[in-house]
Amino acid sequence: MDIHKPKAWRNWREFLKEYGIIVIGVLTALAAQQAAESLNHREMVDRGEAALRDNFARFVQYKAEIDLEAPCMAARAAEVRAILDGAGKTRRLGSVGTIPQPYPLPWQIDTWEAMVAAGVAPYLPQAKTVLYSRIAMSGVDLYNVATSEWADWGALSSLSGASRPFSEAEEAKARDTLARAVEQAGRMQFIAQHTVDRIKLTHLLHSKAFDAAVARGRNPSRTVAMCDPIAVADN
């Protein structure tokens, strides 16, 4: 079996020639590998931002939904306050109908957490990483506030039922719960609006997609329960 043996270099020119071929080959291979990795990273970023785009659109829709619900919630809060005022004078709660409840919305920007877990964040410009992170953190903050609001309106639903005695302690607790629910609604509006403003800065949603999300929020497929008045009968 013949074994090919490399020829001995006769001079420096031949050495440099073969050395150059080897170096160029290595550099070409490295460049091809880097190009493939760069393309893969770009595809990862594109897929992640496509998912973020959908998540951001839902967030904008939810903001429009709570905007629609806000005046109804204020009206229901005023009705509950009037019920408590009347019960406070007579120490008796009249017959109260169903207390409407706010609709629970999933405010979290889960897709950003998925992008971070998948290792996509390092391939984004730093400014984008910071902006996306702040939006995601606002989503968590908003969900936490909303959870407390839902719990307080749930507690206020205990006012529903037949006429019954109503103590000062019960009145004080209900008033505190109502005040907290109203304060949380204001915080939700504040956080949601600032988050929507940041979403606009990402430019992931073009104007038509943004307007379409707002339109879906203003015309929800569900019934807005908070817009149903509370039925009250004095007994």
Backbone as CSV, one residue per row, in Angstrom:
resi,resn,N_x,N_y,N_z,CA_x,CA_y,CA_z,C_x,C_y,C_z
1,MET,0.856,-1.196,0.000,0.000,0.000,0.000,0.885,1.236,0.000
2,ASP,0.677,2.083,-0.982,1.488,3.306,-1.086,0.970,4.356,-0.132
3,ILE,1.851,5.022,0.548,1.507,6.119,1.448,2.077,7.394,0.869
4,HIS,1.167,8.386,0.684,1.615,9.663,0.131,2.361,10.459,1.195
5,LYS,3.536,10.793,0.890,4.329,11.591,1.823,4.402,13.020,1.320
6,PRO,4.212,13.979,2.234,4.289,15.376,1.789,5.681,15.692,1.263
7,LYS,5.681,16.489,0.217,6.968,16.872,-0.371,7.664,17.866,0.547
8,ALA,8.940,17.716,0.588,9.724,18.666,1.381,9.756,20.009,0.667
9,TRP,9.663,21.065,1.478,9.708,22.402,0.864,11.129,22.689,0.368
10,ARG,11.159,23.164,-0.877,12.471,23.485,-1.425,12.920,24.883,-1.060
11,ASN,11.938,25.761,-0.776,12.288,27.140,-0.420,11.151,27.757,0.380
12,TRP,11.396,28.948,0.864,10.398,29.652,1.677,9.134,30.003,0.881
13,ARG,9.295,30.208,-0.407,8.120,30.550,-1.216,7.106,29.411,-1.207
14,GLU,7.580,28.161,-1.377,6.667,27.019,-1.349,6.036,26.846,0.039
15,PHE,6.836,27.086,1.068,6.310,26.987,2.438,5.179,27.982,2.674
16,LEU,5.450,29.223,2.276,4.440,30.275,2.480,3.192,30.009,1.639
17,LYS,3.393,29.421,0.459,2.250,29.118,-0.394,1.333,28.084,0.272
18,GLU,1.940,26.965,0.734,1.138,25.931,1.383,0.547,26.434,2.700
19,TYR,1.331,27.221,3.427,0.840,27.781,4.684,-0.366,28.680,4.427
20,GLY,-0.274,29.488,3.365,-1.374,30.386,3.010,-2.634,29.629,2.659
21,ILE,-2.461,28.486,1.924,-3.618,27.666,1.554,-4.300,27.112,2.798
22,ILE,-3.486,26.648,3.755,-4.037,26.099,4.993,-4.786,27.173,5.781
23,VAL,-4.155,28.348,5.921,-4.770,29.448,6.673,-6.077,29.884,6.035
24,ILE,-6.061,30.038,4.704,-7.277,30.463,4.001,-8.385,29.428,4.181
25,GLY,-8.007,28.143,4.120,-8.990,27.079,4.306,-9.615,27.127,5.692
26,VAL,-8.757,27.319,6.715,-9.262,27.395,8.088,-10.157,28.609,8.267
27,LEU,-9.712,29.757,7.758,-10.505,30.978,7.894,-11.839,30.867,7.162
28,THR,-11.813,30.222,5.995,-13.056,30.032,5.240,-14.037,29.159,6.015
29,ALA,-13.501,28.083,6.613,-14.348,27.191,7.404,-14.929,27.914,8.610
30,LEU,-14.081,28.708,9.286,-14.556,29.462,10.445,-15.610,30.482,10.052
31,ALA,-15.391,31.157,8.908,-16.359,32.155,8.437,-17.696,31.505,8.112
32,ALA,-17.621,30.311,7.475,-18.858,29.598,7.138,-19.600,29.184,8.404
33,GLN,-18.834,28.712,9.402,-19.451,28.317,10.667,-20.081,29.515,11.363
34,GLN,-19.355,30.634,11.341,-19.879,31.846,11.983,-21.130,32.342,11.277
35,ALA,-21.132,32.259,9.945,-22.299,32.696,9.180,-23.509,31.821,9.505
36,ALA,-23.258,30.501,9.626,-24.348,29.577,9.953,-24.894,29.859,11.347
37,GLU,-23.987,30.120,12.307,-24.425,30.428,13.665,-25.186,31.745,13.710
38,SER,-24.690,32.732,12.956,-25.363,34.033,12.916,-26.772,33.904,12.343
39,LEU,-26.899,33.073,11.288,-28.214,32.857,10.679,-29.146,32.161,11.674
40,ASN,-28.601,31.185,12.396,-29.397,30.470,13.388,-29.857,31.411,14.498
41,HIS,-28.952,32.280,14.952,-29.305,33.251,15.993,-30.371,34.220,15.493
42,ARG,-30.237,34.640,14.234,-31.213,35.570,13.666,-32.592,34.926,13.599
43,GLU,-32.610,33.635,13.228,-33.887,32.917,13.160,-34.496,32.776,14.555
44,MET,-33.652,32.521,15.561,-34.141,32.424,16.945,-34.761,33.741,17.384
45,VAL,-34.093,34.851,17.073,-34.595,36.173,17.441,-35.911,36.464,16.714
46,ASP,-35.956,36.127,15.409,-37.169,36.378,14.626,-38.361,35.602,15.179
47,ARG,-38.124,34.327,15.540,-39.220,33.527,16.099,-39.661,34.087,17.449
48,GLY,-38.692,34.477,18.256,-39.016,35.030,19.567,-39.795,36.331,19.452
49,GLU,-39.363,37.213,18.551,-40.056,38.497,18.407,-41.433,38.331,17.777
50,ALA,-41.600,37.301,16.946,-42.935,37.021,16.387,-43.888,36.627,17.518
51,ALA,-43.382,35.822,18.458,-44.208,35.437,19.610,-44.482,36.642,20.499
52,LEU,-43.468,37.486,20.688,-43.661,38.708,21.477,-44.701,39.616,20.832
53,ARG,-44.667,39.680,19.513,-45.626,40.525,18.787,-47.060,40.109,19.120
54,ASP,-47.308,38.806,19.130,-48.646,38.303,19.463,-48.993,38.621,20.918
55,ASN,-48.018,38.445,21.805,-48.235,38.721,23.228,-48.518,40.200,23.460
56,PHE,-47.771,41.060,22.775,-47.975,42.505,22.901,-49.351,42.905,22.375
57,ALA,-49.771,42.286,21.286,-51.101,42.595,20.732,-52.188,42.236,21.730
58,ARG,-52.029,41.088,22.396,-53.014,40.699,23.417,-53.015,41.694,24.572
59,PHE,-51.837,42.154,24.960,-51.749,43.125,26.054,-52.495,44.413,25.686
60,VAL,-52.277,44.903,24.473,-52.963,46.116,24.010,-54.473,45.887,24.011
61,GLN,-54.883,44.692,23.603,-56.313,44.349,23.627,-56.849,44.390,25.050
62,TYR,-56.107,43.808,25.986,-56.558,43.789,27.386,-56.660,45.208,27.950
63,LYS,-55.719,46.065,27.561,-55.774,47.464,28.024,-57.063,48.119,27.529
64,ALA,-57.420,47.868,26.279,-58.665,48.424,25.743,-59.879,47.846,26.482
65,GLU,-59.784,46.583,26.897,-60.893,45.962,27.629,-61.104,46.614,28.998
66,ILE,-60.006,46.891,29.727,-60.202,47.519,31.041,-60.598,48.984,30.888
67,ASP,-60.229,49.616,29.765,-60.708,50.970,29.494,-62.232,50.953,29.319
68,LEU,-62.715,49.914,28.615,-64.151,49.763,28.401,-64.868,49.489,29.720
69,GLU,-64.224,48.720,30.574,-64.817,48.304,31.839,-64.747,49.392,32.910
70,ALA,-63.784,50.322,32.777,-63.504,51.309,33.834,-64.723,52.126,34.275
71,PRO,-65.487,52.748,33.362,-66.638,53.537,33.833,-67.700,52.674,34.506
72,CYS,-67.856,51.443,34.033,-68.816,50.523,34.664,-68.349,50.163,36.065
73,MET,-67.044,49.937,36.226,-66.515,49.596,37.540,-66.695,50.761,38.507
74,ALA,-66.476,51.983,38.008,-66.674,53.166,38.853,-68.135,53.278,39.282
75,ALA,-69.046,52.968,38.369,-70.477,53.012,38.693,-70.849,51.950,39.730
76,ARG,-70.262,50.746,39.589,-70.558,49.685,40.556,-69.969,50.043,41.931
77,ALA,-68.799,50.657,41.933,-68.198,51.073,43.201,-69.081,52.111,43.886
78,ALA,-69.647,53.029,43.097,-70.545,54.042,43.661,-71.801,53.386,44.227
79,GLU,-72.303,52.359,43.544,-73.493,51.649,44.033,-73.195,50.927,45.351
80,VAL,-72.032,50.278,45.425,-71.657,49.592,46.663,-71.516,50.604,47.794
81,ARG,-70.933,51.744,47.482,-70.771,52.790,48.499,-72.135,53.257,49.003
82,ALA,-73.084,53.403,48.100,-74.434,53.823,48.487,-75.113,52.750,49.344
83,ILE,-74.885,51.499,49.004,-75.441,50.391,49.804,-74.886,50.448,51.224
84,LEU,-73.593,50.694,51.340,-72.957,50.762,52.661,-73.439,51.980,53.442
85,ASP,-73.652,53.098,52.733,-74.160,54.302,53.399,-75.540,54.032,54.008
86,GLY,-76.407,53.380,53.220,-77.751,53.078,53.714,-77.719,52.097,54.875
87,ALA,-76.873,51.071,54.751,-76.784,50.076,55.816,-76.168,50.671,57.073
88,GLY,-75.281,51.646,56.887,-74.648,52.284,58.038,-75.634,53.094,58.860
89,LYS,-76.661,53.618,58.218,-77.654,54.427,58.936,-78.637,53.553,59.703
90,THR,-78.992,52.415,59.142,-80.028,51.569,59.756,-79.467,50.346,60.466
91,ARG,-78.158,50.114,60.259,-77.497,48.906,60.774,-78.167,47.640,60.242
92,ARG,-78.715,47.791,59.019,-79.333,46.647,58.357,-79.058,46.742,56.859
93,LEU,-78.587,45.621,56.323,-78.296,45.551,54.891,-79.547,45.126,54.148
94,GLY,-79.918,45.908,53.130,-81.097,45.544,52.348,-80.819,44.319,51.495
95,SER,-81.817,43.899,50.756,-81.651,42.765,49.842,-80.793,43.222,48.658
96,VAL,-79.645,42.599,48.504,-78.677,43.021,47.483,-78.502,41.919,46.444
97,GLY,-78.612,42.318,45.187,-78.422,41.352,44.104,-76.951,41.015,43.893
98,THR,-76.687,40.356,42.799,-75.315,39.923,42.490,-74.377,41.114,42.334
99,ILE,-73.216,41.038,42.989,-72.171,42.055,42.811,-71.313,41.628,41.623
100,PRO,-71.340,42.375,40.528,-70.557,41.986,39.343,-69.062,41.889,39.669
101,GLN,-68.382,41.050,38.923,-66.954,40.829,39.145,-66.136,41.225,37.909
102,PRO,-64.944,41.778,38.116,-64.075,42.090,36.972,-63.617,40.813,36.295
103,TYR,-63.424,40.889,34.988,-63.015,39.702,34.237,-61.507,39.485,34.386
104,PRO,-61.075,38.290,34.800,-59.632,38.047,34.979,-58.907,37.944,33.640
105,LEU,-57.871,38.729,33.491,-57.094,38.756,32.245,-55.651,38.315,32.523
106,PRO,-55.077,37.507,31.640,-53.684,37.059,31.822,-52.690,38.110,31.324
107,TRP,-52.297,39.001,32.194,-51.467,40.143,31.801,-49.990,39.795,31.544
108,GLN,-49.526,38.641,31.991,-48.100,38.349,31.917,-47.601,38.275,30.464
109,ILE,-46.353,38.716,30.278,-45.678,38.609,28.977,-44.801,37.360,29.047
110,ASP,-45.418,36.195,28.963,-44.703,34.931,29.158,-43.682,34.650,28.058
111,THR,-43.911,35.182,26.869,-43.014,34.879,25.755,-41.606,35.421,25.996
112,TRP,-41.486,36.521,26.732,-40.145,37.041,27.021,-39.394,36.077,27.930
113,GLU,-40.073,35.533,28.920,-39.432,34.551,29.795,-38.968,33.347,28.987
114,ALA,-39.775,32.934,28.008,-39.400,31.799,27.161,-38.175,32.136,26.313
115,MET,-38.098,33.370,25.807,-36.944,33.787,25.010,-35.676,33.784,25.855
116,VAL,-35.772,34.258,27.075,-34.618,34.272,27.975,-34.176,32.847,28.281
117,ALA,-35.143,31.983,28.570,-34.831,30.589,28.886,-34.188,29.874,27.701
118,ALA,-34.576,30.270,26.475,-34.034,29.644,25.271,-32.680,30.229,24.872
119,GLY,-32.198,31.219,25.619,-30.893,31.803,25.327,-30.891,32.786,24.179
120,VAL,-32.043,33.393,23.884,-32.142,34.335,22.761,-31.670,35.736,23.151
121,ALA,-31.867,36.112,24.412,-31.592,37.480,24.864,-30.195,37.995,24.502
122,PRO,-29.123,37.183,24.614,-27.783,37.701,24.309,-27.600,38.144,22.857
123,TYR,-28.480,37.712,21.967,-28.342,38.058,20.550,-29.183,39.272,20.158
124,LEU,-29.794,39.901,21.155,-30.557,41.130,20.928,-29.701,42.339,21.280
125,PRO,-29.934,43.481,20.642,-29.265,44.716,21.082,-29.617,45.002,22.535
126,GLN,-28.696,45.576,23.271,-28.916,45.797,24.694,-30.158,46.634,24.962
127,ALA,-30.384,47.657,24.134,-31.546,48.528,24.336,-32.847,47.730,24.227
128,LYS,-32.900,46.787,23.286,-34.096,45.959,23.138,-34.272,45.045,24.347
129,THR,-33.174,44.470,24.793,-33.237,43.569,25.944,-33.804,44.296,27.164
130,VAL,-33.322,45.508,27.394,-33.795,46.300,28.537,-35.280,46.629,28.380
131,LEU,-35.675,47.045,27.175,-37.069,47.429,26.927,-38.007,46.233,27.086
132,TYR,-37.646,45.109,26.499,-38.473,43.913,26.615,-38.578,43.461,28.076
133,SER,-37.466,43.549,28.798,-37.468,43.137,30.213,-38.402,44.010,31.034
134,ARG,-38.364,45.320,30.784,-39.222,46.237,31.532,-40.697,45.979,31.233
135,ILE,-41.008,45.691,29.984,-42.389,45.394,29.611,-42.852,44.118,30.318
136,ALA,-41.985,43.104,30.318,-42.342,41.835,30.971,-42.534,42.026,32.472
137,MET,-41.672,42.811,33.104,-41.802,43.061,34.545,-43.094,43.813,34.849
138,SER,-43.462,44.749,33.959,-44.723,45.481,34.145,-45.909,44.536,34.048
139,GLY,-45.808,43.551,33.151,-46.877,42.567,33.028,-47.064,41.777,34.314
140,VAL,-45.952,41.411,34.950,-46.018,40.686,36.232,-46.623,41.583,37.312
141,ASP,-46.150,42.848,37.369,-46.686,43.787,38.362,-48.192,43.969,38.178
142,LEU,-48.597,44.113,36.933,-50.011,44.338,36.631,-50.857,43.129,37.025
143,TYR,-50.346,41.939,36.753,-51.078,40.729,37.123,-51.225,40.629,38.640
144,ASN,-50.183,40.997,39.367,-50.240,40.942,40.834,-51.287,41.913,41.382
145,VAL,-51.320,43.127,40.821,-52.317,44.113,41.256,-53.718,43.629,40.888
146,ALA,-53.854,43.098,39.670,-55.165,42.608,39.220,-55.664,41.470,40.106
147,THR,-54.753,40.592,40.505,-55.141,39.479,41.373,-55.725,39.988,42.689
148,SER,-55.101,41.031,43.225,-55.614,41.625,44.468,-56.972,42.281,44.236
149,GLU,-57.120,42.934,43.090,-58.406,43.570,42.773,-59.512,42.527,42.658
150,TRP,-59.213,41.421,41.970,-60.216,40.364,41.826,-60.615,39.813,43.200
151,ALA,-59.622,39.666,44.079,-59.899,39.132,45.416,-60.806,40.079,46.204
152,ASP,-60.567,41.388,46.075,-61.372,42.355,46.814,-62.806,42.410,46.302
153,TRP,-62.990,42.384,44.988,-64.357,42.358,44.462,-65.036,41.042,44.832
154,GLY,-64.247,39.971,44.904,-64.799,38.698,45.361,-65.291,38.791,46.793
155,ALA,-64.527,39.502,47.632,-64.935,39.691,49.031,-66.202,40.540,49.110
156,LEU,-66.301,41.553,48.244,-67.484,42.412,48.247,-68.746,41.664,47.808
157,SER,-68.555,40.567,47.089,-69.721,39.789,46.649,-70.488,39.191,47.830
158,SER,-69.835,39.169,49.012,-70.522,38.653,50.203,-71.651,39.578,50.639
159,LEU,-71.720,40.790,50.100,-72.826,41.703,50.417,-74.131,41.236,49.788
160,SER,-74.035,40.411,48.751,-75.240,39.919,48.072,-76.046,39.005,48.998
161,GLY,-77.329,39.036,48.812,-78.182,38.140,49.599,-79.399,38.849,50.171
162,ALA,-80.114,38.124,51.005,-81.332,38.673,51.615,-80.987,39.723,52.669
163,SER,-81.979,40.513,53.021,-81.802,41.547,54.031,-81.366,40.911,55.357
164,ARG,-80.440,41.619,56.036,-79.913,41.067,57.291,-79.277,42.182,58.117
165,PRO,-79.070,41.942,59.399,-78.374,42.935,60.226,-76.956,43.153,59.704
166,PHE,-76.455,44.377,59.928,-75.126,44.737,59.381,-74.388,45.543,60.436
167,SER,-73.352,44.973,61.021,-72.638,45.610,62.129,-71.675,46.681,61.650
168,GLU,-71.229,47.491,62.594,-70.234,48.526,62.281,-68.933,47.895,61.788
169,ALA,-68.570,46.778,62.386,-67.338,46.103,61.983,-67.442,45.613,60.542
170,GLU,-68.597,45.064,60.174,-68.800,44.601,58.803,-68.752,45.770,57.828
171,GLU,-69.354,46.881,58.239,-69.338,48.073,57.377,-67.923,48.581,57.184
172,ALA,-67.156,48.663,58.256,-65.785,49.165,58.171,-64.933,48.268,57.266
173,LYS,-65.100,46.969,57.412,-64.332,46.031,56.596,-64.703,46.159,55.123
174,ALA,-66.004,46.272,54.836,-66.458,46.402,53.452,-65.970,47.701,52.822
175,ARG,-66.004,48.796,53.607,-65.519,50.078,53.082,-64.021,50.021,52.778
176,ASP,-63.270,49.371,53.655,-61.829,49.233,53.433,-61.562,48.408,52.173
177,THR,-62.325,47.334,51.998,-62.163,46.477,50.819,-62.505,47.234,49.548
178,LEU,-63.591,48.014,49.593,-64.000,48.795,48.429,-62.941,49.839,48.080
179,ALA,-62.431,50.535,49.078,-61.406,51.560,48.832,-60.166,50.936,48.201
180,ARG,-59.799,49.755,48.673,-58.629,49.078,48.135,-58.864,48.650,46.687
181,ALA,-60.061,48.159,46.391,-60.384,47.742,45.027,-60.343,48.923,44.062
182,VAL,-60.876,50.063,44.501,-60.863,51.272,43.663,-59.432,51.747,43.427
183,GLU,-58.617,51.705,44.486,-57.216,52.140,44.361,-56.452,51.224,43.411
184,GLN,-56.734,49.929,43.485,-56.054,48.968,42.615,-56.455,49.156,41.151
185,ALA,-57.706,49.516,40.914,-58.157,49.777,39.545,-57.373,50.941,38.951
186,GLY,-57.120,51.976,39.759,-56.323,53.110,39.294,-54.887,52.716,39.001
187,ARG,-54.318,51.880,39.865,-52.947,51.406,39.649,-52.853,50.576,38.374
188,MET,-53.877,49.752,38.142,-53.883,48.933,36.921,-53.885,49.807,35.672
189,GLN,-54.704,50.835,35.679,-54.753,51.743,34.533,-53.403,52.416,34.305
190,PHE,-52.779,52.843,35.405,-51.483,53.527,35.311,-50.415,52.604,34.732
191,ILE,-50.295,51.404,35.304,-49.270,50.458,34.844,-49.533,50.024,33.404
192,ALA,-50.793,49.732,33.096,-51.135,49.262,31.753,-50.839,50.319,30.701
193,GLN,-51.151,51.583,30.995,-50.901,52.645,30.019,-49.407,52.834,29.772
194,HIS,-48.615,52.826,30.830,-47.164,52.964,30.666,-46.582,51.775,29.895
195,THR,-47.141,50.596,30.125,-46.660,49.413,29.416,-47.003,49.489,27.937
196,VAL,-48.203,49.941,27.623,-48.596,50.108,26.218,-47.683,51.139,25.537
197,ASP,-47.348,52.211,26.245,-46.438,53.203,25.685,-45.081,52.577,25.363
198,ARG,-44.617,51.695,26.236,-43.344,51.012,25.978,-43.470,50.030,24.814
199,ILE,-44.602,49.359,24.716,-44.820,48.440,23.598,-44.732,49.192,22.268
200,LYS,-45.258,50.405,22.237,-45.167,51.219,21.018,-43.708,51.477,20.642
201,LEU,-42.859,51.646,21.650,-41.442,51.936,21.390,-40.700,50.756,20.767
202,THR,-41.235,49.536,20.916,-40.565,48.366,20.345,-40.732,48.301,18.829
203,HIS,-41.770,48.943,18.303,-42.097,48.924,16.869,-42.403,47.514,16.363
204,LEU,-42.710,46.595,17.269,-43.085,45.247,16.830,-44.503,45.226,16.271
205,LEU,-45.351,46.138,16.766,-46.720,46.234,16.266,-46.840,47.431,15.332
206,HIS,-47.108,47.163,14.051,-47.353,48.289,13.152,-48.725,48.880,13.465
207,SER,-49.001,50.034,12.924,-50.198,50.784,13.308,-51.493,49.991,13.086
208,LYS,-51.571,49.238,11.994,-52.792,48.470,11.724,-52.990,47.369,12.764
209,ALA,-51.903,46.692,13.136,-51.993,45.627,14.139,-52.364,46.208,15.500
210,PHE,-51.807,47.369,15.805,-52.117,48.031,17.073,-53.593,48.424,17.119
211,ASP,-54.067,49.056,16.050,-55.466,49.489,15.999,-56.416,48.298,16.035
212,ALA,-56.020,47.202,15.390,-56.866,45.999,15.397,-56.974,45.422,16.808
213,ALA,-55.874,45.461,17.560,-55.889,44.967,18.937,-56.798,45.828,19.812
214,VAL,-56.719,47.135,19.624,-57.585,48.051,20.375,-59.055,47.785,20.027
215,ALA,-59.330,47.570,18.752,-60.707,47.317,18.318,-61.261,46.034,18.939
216,ARG,-60.420,45.008,19.035,-60.870,43.756,19.668,-61.188,43.981,21.142
217,GLY,-60.380,44.810,21.802,-60.628,45.104,23.205,-61.895,45.913,23.425
218,ARG,-62.190,46.783,22.489,-63.390,47.617,22.615,-64.671,46.866,22.242
219,ASN,-64.498,45.736,21.578,-65.656,44.916,21.184,-65.412,43.465,21.595
220,PRO,-65.341,43.214,22.890,-65.027,41.853,23.356,-66.156,40.879,23.040
221,SER,-65.765,39.621,22.853,-66.765,38.594,22.562,-67.550,38.218,23.814
222,ARG,-66.984,38.520,24.974,-67.642,38.199,26.242,-68.536,39.360,26.701
223,THR,-69.411,39.068,27.643,-70.234,40.104,28.263,-69.422,40.805,29.340
224,VAL,-69.495,42.121,29.379,-68.794,42.887,30.407,-69.687,42.934,31.641
225,ALA,-69.448,42.021,32.558,-70.324,41.854,33.729,-70.401,43.115,34.587
226,MET,-69.285,43.845,34.669,-69.261,45.035,35.531,-70.227,46.114,35.060
227,CYS,-70.734,45.982,33.858,-71.672,46.984,33.356,-73.130,46.669,33.730
228,ASP,-73.330,45.581,34.487,-74.680,45.252,34.959,-74.907,45.905,36.331
229,PRO,-75.928,46.749,36.456,-76.216,47.409,37.740,-76.514,46.405,38.842
230,ILE,-76.284,46.816,40.079,-76.566,45.975,41.241,-78.013,46.203,41.660
231,ALA,-78.779,45.143,41.712,-80.181,45.258,42.128,-80.249,45.340,43.651
232,VAL,-80.973,46.340,44.155,-81.074,46.545,45.615,-82.556,46.754,45.967
233,ALA,-82.981,46.117,47.067,-84.344,46.295,47.572,-84.258,46.545,49.073
234,ASP,-84.891,47.629,49.538,-84.889,47.931,50.981,-85.868,47.020,51.698
235,ASN,-85.441,46.500,52.806,-86.314,45.662,53.631,-86.272,46.111,55.078
